[in-house]
Amino acid sequence: MTTTKSRLAPYALLSALTAAVLFTAACGAPDGTSAAGSAGAASATATDDANDTSSQQLKVSPVPTGQATSAAVSRSGDGGRSTEKSTLKVASYNAASGRAVIKAATRQQHTSSPSATPSTSTSTSASASASASASASASASADTAVAVGDVIASAPTSGAPDGVLAKVTEVVGQTTAGTEVDTEPATLSELLQDDSADGTVAVDPSGIDVDTLVPGVKISWAKTGDLTFGPEGAKLPLGNLRLDVSAAVATATGAPASAAASVKGFVQLAPQVEFSYNGSGTTDTPSGAFIGLSGDWASQWELKGQAAAATNDEPLRIAFAKLHADPVLQVGPVPVVVNLDLTCYFEVNGDGRISVDVKQDLTGDFRVGGSFSLAKGWTPVSTSQMKGTPLTASVEAAGKVKAALGAEASVGLYGTVGVIADFAPYLRGEATGTATGSTTGSGSAVGAWSLYGGLDLTGALQLKLTIFGTPLFEQRIPLGELHREWLLTQGTGKTA
């Protein structure tokens, strides 16, 4: 198996498809401004905001792929904890050890004494931050060197490709790259507190890394202002990524020598990231949260030949492409990094006796994720509406076969997986006796044949969903199997 890596040029998330739906906290607090107020507010306003405990509606918007975005810092002060944008940068981060190097704001470095050593400058900056009055500018405080207790949220950087969400536990010292600190995992509730946000953001297909794993995989996509055409002039809708594949199915050991089959077709999808947070305003635990993946799906593919691919009753699964993206959602002042991975595959299970030529057109949508409420805790979400249409179908001889063209998905935050799902639309054929038939009405033999379309959706919620600040659950929570099947066509065969 060969591996070819294709990098789709970074581009903005599709703001034209972005829907940001804002809502108030479940507790119904009156409108007001939380401690996460505007960085440019006057000192009197900053003080009032810090003492205001009402929730704020935060806008959810996409950050264009590759565009630099400010880190957010949550810092305690006389008026309580506030979250602001800053110019601090994460130079490096080791998730396993928690060790990080943070670059202090450039303007803070410029205002330091020219004769001061790096360690003296950092100490002075940290002390100044710790002793700042509640009336000082919140943005200036957020830009000072890091201190113990600070919570930092950063978009992906060269030193932290998955982004960072961490709390500083110790300031180790100065390096040539910046301030070295020890950290521990932090939660979004420490940054968003009692505020609320809800949004769905389309993932720009041109900002997705694609590794093709078998020869013959072709990639097409469409983005704003740059329409790309698929094979044979098939124009793609905006926001769609399309993968075309054509591959032979390996024959299982011990199968008839005549058994040979192939899979050909395409998968086209428009993924969207869904995010919501509902601050409670009373505890460190939000009253609600959601993280998930949804979008439109279309596939058209053909299974042809005598498939004999099962080994020890296990179907043959061949991954043909791996996709990865790290879209960043700007939630108020906080950059929320979503890690998305998709592995597209085909899977075949057949006895090598039945010979089929089946082509199916499948369209629909899907939604998977995890939803949290104080009353129920974390509950899985898995829905899909699919419609399959047979384009061609013929069956010869008796036997059975099942083939899927699907995708494994994982969705996480800041490098931690929260939701995994396996979305597997399939074709299934079976024939009894010595049946031979086709959708054209021709055929012969005694017996019957049937062709089905179907969908299997499985997955689980992971422990790392506690990154929202929700209580820890003891084990993975299954999404619950979603299984649907529909008849494409059937017959009893006719005398030729």
C-alpha positions, -999 to 999 in steps of 0.1 A, spaced: 0 0 0 14 33 -10 10 66 9 7 99 -8 2 131 11 -18 160 -4 -20 193 14 -50 214 5 -40 251 6 -52 268 38 -82 290 34 -108 307 55 -137 287 70 -168 293 49 -183 323 66 -211 322 41 -223 289 56 -216 300 92 -246 302 116 -241 316 150 -271 313 172 -268 332 205 -288 324 236 -290 334 272 -279 311 301 -305 286 313 -309 304 346 -324 333 327 -301 360 342 -308 395 330 -288 411 303 -254 425 314 -217 424 309 -196 397 325 -160 399 337 -150 389 301 -157 425 289 -141 445 262 -103 447 263 -105 484 255 -130 494 281 -123 523 304 -111 515 340 -145 523 356 -163 501 331 -138 472 337 -144 475 374 -182 474 370 -179 444 346 -158 425 370 -184 428 397 -213 420 374 -222 383 377 -249 382 349 -242 361 319 -232 374 285 -241 362 251 -208 354 232 -206 353 194 -193 322 178 -174 328 145 -148 310 124 -111 320 124 -98 318 88 -74 289 84 -38 299 89 -47 334 103 -31 343 136 -54 348 165 -48 362 200 -45 339 230 -70 343 258 -59 346 294 -81 342 324 -66 359 354 -78 366 389 -79 402 402 -95 423 429 -128 422 410 -127 385 405 -115 364 375 -117 379 341 -109 365 306 -94 388 280 -75 386 247 -38 390 250 -6 391 229 10 362 247 22 334 224 28 297 231 63 290 218 62 253 228 40 229 247 44 193 258 10 179 266 25 148 283 46 168 308 27 200 309 58 221 303 53 251 281 72 282 270 52 314 268 63 346 250 55 377 269 38 406 251 62 426 229 51 459 243 59 447 279 94 438 268 99 472 252 89 490 284 113 470 306 146 486 318 173 483 291 198 472 318 175 446 334 183 409 329 155 387 314 147 371 348 145 406 365 123 419 337 100 389 341 99 392 379 91 429 377 64 423 351 48 395 371 49 416 403 34 445 386 5 423 373 -1 408 407 -4 442 423 -24 459 396 -55 476 409 -90 466 398 -93 499 379 -63 491 356 -70 483 320 -80 446 317 -62 443 283 -29 456 298 -32 430 326 -37 402 302 -6 411 282 18 409 312 40 379 317 23 347 329 18 341 365 7 311 386 -31 306 383 -34 320 348 -55 299 324 -43 302 288 -62 293 256 -43 294 224 -50 286 188 -26 262 171 10 274 168 42 259 154 51 248 190 15 236 198 -2 223 166 -33 212 185 -37 244 204 -34 248 242 -58 250 271 -38 249 303 -34 265 338 0 277 350 11 259 382 47 272 384 68 298 367 101 279 361 122 307 347 134 324 315 147 309 283 158 325 251 124 316 237 103 330 265 90 322 300 91 285 309 62 273 330 46 241 343 9 236 336 -20 213 343 -51 207 321 -77 235 324 -113 236 315 -134 259 293 -156 267 323 -126 285 338 -125 308 307 -162 311 297 -175 310 333 -212 320 333 -213 332 298 -231 313 270 -225 306 233 -239 285 205 -228 282 169 -224 259 139 -193 266 117 -186 250 84 -152 235 79 -135 249 48 -125 218 27 -95 236 13 -80 238 48 -81 200 53 -50 178 51 -56 147 31 -34 116 31 -43 93 2 -35 57 12 -41 37 -20 -33 46 -57 -60 62 -78 -77 84 -51 -86 118 -65 -95 149 -45 -118 177 -54 -133 206 -34 -152 239 -37 -146 270 -17 -158 306 -18 -146 323 -49 -128 293 -62 -150 266 -76 -133 233 -83 -149 207 -106 -150 171 -99 -144 143 -124 -163 145 -157 -172 181 -150 -193 174 -119 -196 208 -102 -194 206 -65 -216 227 -41 -197 252 -20 -181 238 11 -179 202 -2 -149 179 -3 -150 150 -27 -129 119 -28 -130 95 -58 -116 60 -54 -113 30 -77 -97 -2 -63 -96 -39 -66 -109 -60 -36 -83 -84 -24 -94 -120 -26 -96 -139 7 -73 -169 13 -91 -201 2 -116 -183 -20 -125 -196 -54 -99 -187 -80 -125 -170 -101 -135 -146 -73 -125 -111 -82 -143 -78 -74 -137 -41 -75 -151 -10 -58 -155 23 -76 -172 56 -66 -170 88 -46 -177 102 -12 -187 139 -10 -193 157 23 -196 191 38 -186 188 75 -197 213 102 -186 217 137 -212 223 164 -203 240 197 -224 253 226 -217 263 262 -243 274 287 -228 289 319 -247 284 351 -235 315 369 -236 296 402 -209 269 401 -178 258 382 -200 234 361 -219 247 331 -256 241 329 -253 228 294 -228 220 266 -225 203 232 -197 193 209 -203 175 177 -199 170 140 -227 172 114 -231 178 77 -244 167 43 -233 134 28 -234 121 -8 -219 90 -23 -223 71 -55 -204 39 -58 -204 5 -75 -195 -30 -64 -188 -53 -92 -177 -90 -94 -175 -120 -70 -164 -106 -37 -147 -131 -15 -131 -108 10 -140 -121 45 -113 -138 66 -125 -157 97 -159 -141 93 -143 -106 96 -149 -82 67 -120 -68 48 -116 -30 55 -93 -9 34 -87 28 44 -82 49 12 -78 84 27 -72 101 60 -84 137 66 -74 161 94 -84 197 102 -80 220 132 -107 246 128 -106 274 153 -139 289 166 -136 324 182 -160 322 212 -160 358 226 -123 364 235 -115 326 236 -101 307 206 -116 272 208 -96 247 189 -116 217 174 -96 187 162 -113 168 135 -101 135 120 -118 114 93 -107 81 78 -126 71 47 -127 34 39 -144 7 20 -153 -26 36 -163 -59 19 -177 -91 32 -186 -118 7 -186 -156 2 -172 -156 -33 -202 -173 -48 -226 -145 -57 -216 -122 -85 -230 -87 -85 -229 -54 -104 -246 -29 -82 -244 9 -82 -261 31 -56 -267 68 -53 -269 78 -16 -277 113 -2 -286 126 32 -271 141 64 -257 130 97 -251 144 132 -230 129 160 -218 144 193 -222 147 230 -247 168 249 -244 178 286 -270 190 311 -269 192 349 -300 169 351 -288 141 328 -250 145 326 -235 136 292 -257 119 267 -248 108 232 -264 123 200 -265 103 168 -289 109 140 -289 104 102 -314 107 74 -304 88 42 -320 80 9 -306 54 -15 -315 49 -51 -303 20 -72 -287 30 -105 -279 -4 -118 -283 -38 -102 -277 -74 -114 -272 -106 -95 -259 -140 -107 -256 -173 -87 -266 -178 -51 -247 -163 -21 -244 -131 -2 -222 -100 -1 -221 -68 19 -200 -37 11 -197 -4 28 -181 30 19 -179 49 51 -159 71 74 -145 69 109 -146 103 126 -132 117 158 -139 152 172 -120 168 201 -108 200 217 -72 212 221 -58 178 212 -81 156 233 -106 133 217 -142 138 229 -164 120 204 -157 90 180 -181 77 154 -182 52 126 -206 62 98 -210 33 74 -235 34 45 -236 0 28 -249 -22 0 -261 -57 7 -271 -84 -17 -283 -120 -13 -296 -147 -37 -311 -181 -31 -312 -212 -53 -295 -204 -86 -311 -170 -91 -301 -147 -118 -318 -113 -123 -314 -76 -130 -332 -44 -129 -336 -45 -167 -361 -75 -163 -339 -101 -179 -327 -132 -161 -332 -169 -156 -331 -195 -129 -350 -208 -100 -348 -187 -68 -349 -152 -56 -325 -122 -52 -326 -90 -32 -305 -59 -30 -305 -35 0 -291 -2 10 -284 5 46 -266 26 72 -247 17 104 -237 44 128 -218 36 160 -194 54 183 -188 66 218 -182 97 241 -148 99 257 -137 109 292 -119 139 278 -153 157 274 -146 169 310 -126 196 293 -158 216 294 -156 216 332 -182 189 336 -181 160 361 -159 130 352 -177 99 340 -162 65 347 -162 49 313 -169 56 276 -205 62 268 -217 44 236 -235 65 211 -260 36 207 -262 17 174 -282 34 147 -291 9 120 -314 14 90 -319 -7 59 -341 -3 29 -349 -24 -1 -333 -12 -33 -347 -39 -57 -356 -76 -57 -368 -103 -81 -372 -140 -87 -355 -142 -120 -372 -148 -154 -367 -174 -181 -343 -159 -206 
